Amino acid sequence: MPKKKLPPSPPARKPRADAQRNREQILEVAKEVFTRDGAAASLDEIARQARIGPGTLYRHFATRDTLIEAVYRSEVEKLAAAEQRFAANMPPLEALRAWMLLFIDHVSGKKLIIPAMDTVAGGSMRLIEGSRSLIHTAFVASVKRAIASGDLRPDTDPNDFVRALVGVFHTTALPGWESSARRIVDILIAGSSSMPKHPYAVPRTQKNSRS
């Protein structure tokens, strides 16, 4: 007898709208609480500020580590999504610059949540390494678009931008690192520009010449 074909598996159920809203609200509040209180952050306090019961929080995030990982992953995903949004709505060079400045803001925010991330098994570096590919992909895509548009020289290596900006993370203990990092963005673009004078060139201080 011919074998009967099995019916196709039902599609995976999407989270209900209210469950998705609860999850997003938990992540937003958790980010604020972990940033403010670091390793001492209370999950009960997060549930209270999110206006949900502790049981609802634990249904979404079974452990503290799971919640911290989800908060960090969510921030990285927002950063990657912003690169695509900028690419769709701005000229390539403007999109690249805007995204690199947003990356600096991301590093600044990550610095504040590091104490909470360090309490996760494997520490903060495990979380950072686990999300590195998303950031690297966004960087490379944005630089390649600026090369394709003719704004950056054809011999520009996208990985030079990646190394320079990711390296900024290692300077966050120094005073004034954010303003320095923002200047580095314009220096990188100016140094790779295909135009003799481009809109983000860093002005040089002119010394008064003696007569």
GIGIRA-V551505 format. One record per backbone hydrogen bond with DSSP energy under -0.5 kcal/mol. NH is the residue of the N-H (numbers start at 1). CO is the residue of the C=O. Records with the same first field share a line. If there is no record, write none. Layout:
NH: CO + CO
This chain:
20: 16
21: 17
22: 18
23: 19
24: 20
25: 21
26: 22
27: 23
28: 24
29: 25
30: 26
31: 27
32: 28
33: 29
34: 30
35: 31
36: 32
37: 33
38: 34
40: 37
41: 38
46: 42
47: 43
48: 44
49: 45
50: 46
51: 48
52: 47
56: 53
57: 53
58: 54
59: 55
60: 56
61: 57
67: 63
68: 64
69: 65
70: 66
71: 67
72: 68
73: 69
74: 70
75: 71
76: 72
77: 73
78: 74
79: 75
80: 76
81: 77
82: 78
83: 79
84: 80
85: 81
86: 82
87: 83
88: 84
89: 85 + 86
90: 86
95: 91
96: 92
97: 93
98: 94
99: 95
100: 96
101: 97
102: 98
103: 99
104: 100
105: 101
106: 102
107: 103
108: 104
109: 105
110: 106
111: 107
112: 108
113: 109
114: 110
116: 113
117: 113
118: 114
119: 116
120: 117
123: 120
126: 122 + 123
127: 123
128: 124
129: 125
130: 126
131: 127 + 128
132: 128 + 129
134: 131
135: 131
136: 132
137: 133
138: 134
139: 135
140: 136
141: 137
142: 138
143: 139
144: 140
145: 141
146: 142
147: 143
148: 144
149: 145
150: 147
151: 146
152: 146
153: 192
156: 153
158: 156
160: 157
161: 157 + 158
162: 158
163: 159
164: 160
165: 161
166: 162
167: 163
168: 165
169: 166
170: 167
171: 168
172: 169
174: 171
177: 174
180: 176
181: 177
182: 178
183: 179
184: 180
185: 181
186: 182
187: 183
188: 184
189: 185
190: 186
191: 187
192: 188
193: 189 + 190
194: 151
195: 151
201: 198
203: 201
206: 204
